[in-house]
Amino acid sequence: MKKINFPNLYSFILTHLQNHDIDDHDIEASILLNYFISEKKIIKDTKLSVSNQSFLLEIIKKRALGFPIQYITEEVNFYKSKFYVNENVLIPRPETEILIEKCIEFIRQNEIKNPNIIDIGTGSGSIAISIAKEISDSRIYAVDISKDAIDVAKINANNNDVIINFVQGNLFANIDCKFDIVISNPPYIRTENIKNLQKEVLYEPVLALDGGIDGMSIISKIINKGINKISKHTPSGIFIEIDPQVLSPLEKILSALPSSLKYNITNDYSGYSRILSITT
């Protein structure tokens, strides 16, 4: 094995990432270097052991093959916090921060006190936890069909010092109450398009990606059940992250909404339709 010295660690990692066409290779090289130094407690001028070199080569190889850097470091910065992630949960993305912002804006504009909130398909818990930190008097249920995902979310709730009612189950999980807010980043990729996603995304749980034939299999259920689960006599809303490709089948559902409800679709940072809001 070729010896890797401390002074050339960054250039060593950078060269490997460049050779495998990793986007933002300079930024990712810094992230991997910092992770390696922290994980192995490397200090300047330390002679790298064979085991440490093997560890470094392994994480570089993983990233070169497309394994998400967030799964390697097991953390991601999202909204205003840091979250633990692994292969059992979807990696939180900047677009989902808009979903949170729209929800919080609605709560504050309507001065909803002690809002009852449900986060469907909570995954890492990033949505529920971010809202809990912003709306301190909220009562939040976070539901996911995956026990492994719930386990990750519980770790994040503990790390962020918030209280969330986690429930393993499907959709509203038979929780018998009305909600002021229904929020979700559900699977919305058409089944036929899964195979065409970038290689990093293919490492993420397909359960959190696959939205069925038209991308609407979960979204339609959230809307149809949700309109009967939100409060009718006080301000309430359903907030869902969507994909632009679901707009056609989504329009059929939205056109059939009760006249007492209004909806709005907000674009993401790239100008794509991303956040659906249905409010009273």
N, C-alpha and C positions, 0 to 999 in steps of 0.2 A: 504493500500500500504506500502510495506517495505521501510523504510527510506534509502535513498542513500546519503552517506556523501561524501564530496569533496575528502578526502584522498583515498577513495577506488573506485573512479569513473573509473579509467583505468581498474582495475581488474574486476570490475562489467561488463563493456562492453566486455572485453576480454573473460570472462567466457561464456557470452551469444553467442558470435561469435564462440567460440570453440565448444560449444554444438550443433551448427547448421552446423558444418563442413565447415566454411567459410575459403577459402584459404587465406594465408597471414593474419591470424586473428590478429597477433600482430601489424602489420603495419596499418591495417584497424581500429583497436581499437584506435590507436593514432590519426588517421585522424578524426574519429567520435568524439573523446574527444575534439580535437582542434576546430572542427566545433561547437560542443555544447557550449563550453566555449565562443567562439566568438559570436555565434548567440544569446546567452542568457546573454552575458556580465557577465559571472561568474568570480568572483575573489576568490583567495585562502581563505579558511575557511568560504566562504559564505554558509549560510544555504539554502539548495535547497528547493524552494517552491514546492507545490504540482503540479502546472502547469508546472514548469521546469522539475520535475521528469517525468511527463506524456509525455512531449515533448521528453525527452531522451529515454524513453521506446518505444515511437512510432518509432523513427529513428532506434533503435536497431531491432525492430520487422520487419521493412521494409527490412533492410539489411539481416536479418536472412531468410526472404522469398525469397531472391535472387534479390531484387531491387538494381540496381547498385549503388555503393557508390558515383559515379560521379553525378548521378541524385539527390542524397540526398544533397550533398554539392553544387551542381550546378556549378561545375568547374572541369577542367582537365588541367594538364600540358602537353603541346604537342609542339614538336619541341623546340622552344626557348621562348614560350609564354604561358600565361594562358588563357583559353577559358571558357566562360559560356556555359553550356549545360543543356538541359532538355529533356523530353521524346519525343520531336518533332524532335530530330536530333540523328544521329548515334554518339556514343562516339568515338572520334579520338583515334587511336591506334598507337603503336610504328612502326608497319610495314609501315604505311602510311608516316612516316617520310622519309623512303627510297625513296618513290615516289617523294617527294619534292626534296630530295637531287639529284636524277637523273635528274630532270627537271632543277634545278639551275645549276648543273654541265654542262649540255648541252648548256644552255644559255651563260654561262661564257666561255666555251671552244670555242664556235663559235662566241664569241664577238657580240652577237645580241643586237643591240641598240634599245631602246624603244620597247621592245617586246610586241606584241599584244597577249594576253593570254585569254583563256576561261576555266573556271573550271565548269565542268558539274556534277550536283548533289552536289552542294556545301555544303549542310547540315549546319553545324555550321560555315562554312566559314573558317575553319582552314587551308585548303590547300591554298586558294586564299590569305588569310591574311599573312600566313607565307612567301609566295613567294613575296608579295608586300613589306614586311619588308626587304627582302634580295635583291630584284631587284627594287630599288627605282624609276627607270625610266619606269617601266612597266605600261601598260594599261591593266587592268584585268576586264573581265566580269565574274560574278559568277551566274550560273543559277540553279534554283531548281524548281521542279513542285509544291512543298509545300510552301504555303504562311507562315505557321508557322515556317518552317525552315529558310526562308528568314528573318523573323523577328529576329530570334536568331542570324543569321549571321550579320545582321546590328548592333546589339548590340556589337558583338565582333569586328567588324571593327571600331566602335566608341571607344571602350575600348583600342584598339591597335593603334589608331590614324593613320589609313590608309584609302585611298579612293578606293573603289571598286564599279564597276557598277553592282548592283544587279538586276537580271531579274527573275521574276516568269514565268516559262515556261518549256517546254520539250526539252531536248537535246540542240540544238543550238538556240532554241527559235526565229528562223527567224532573227537572228542578221546578217545583210547584210555586212559582211566584211571577209577578209582572216585573218588567225591567224598564228602566229609563233609557238605558243604552244597550244595544246589541252591537257588538263589534267583531270583525273577523277578517283575517287574511287567509281565506280558504284555498284549497287546490283549484286552480283555474286554467291550467294548461290542457289543451285538447290532447286526448290520448295519442293520436297519430303524430303529434308534434314533439312528444317526449324524447324520442330518439334523435331529434335534430337539435336539442339543446346543447349549449357549450359543455365541454367535457367536465368542467368543475361542477356544474349543476347536476350532472348524472350521478354524482356521489351522494347527493342529498336524498332523503327518503321519498320514494315515489308516491307514498300515501299523501304527502304534503304538496305534491305537484299535480297529480293526475286528476283533472276535472271532468273526465268522461268524454264522450264523443264530441260534444259541443263546448266543453269547458264549463258547463253550467250545472253539473249534477249536484254539487253541494251548494252553490250559490242560490239556485232556485229553491232548495229546501229551507235555507236560512231565511230567505225573503218570505216565502209562503207561511212558514211557521212563525217567523219573527213578527209579522204584522199583527198576529194574535197574541204575542207575548209582551209587546210594548204597552206602556200606559197610554190610555186613550184620552184622558181628561187633563193631562199635564204634558208639557213639552217632553218629547221622547224621540229617539231616532235609531235607525239601523245604519251602521257604517261598515262598508265592505270594500276590500281591495279587489280590483278586477283586472282582467287583461283586455286590451282593445279588441281582440278577436271574438269576445263574447258579446259585443254590442248588439249584433243582430238578434240572437235569441233572447238577450236581456230585454230588448225593447218590447217584445211581446208580453213579458211579465210586467214591465213597468206600465204599459198602457192599460193593464187590467187592475191596477192598484185602486183601492177605494178613493173617492174624491176628497176624503179628509186628509189624505197623505200627499206630500209633494216630494219630488226627488231632484237631485242635482248630481252631475258627474264632474269631478275635478281632475285636471290634467296633472301628470307628474312633472319632474324637472326636465324631461326630454320632450314634453308636449303631448304625451300619449294619455288617453283616457285611463284613469287609474283608480279613483276613489268614488264609489257610489254612496250617496247619502240619501236616505229615505226618512223624512221627518214629519211629525204631526204639525 
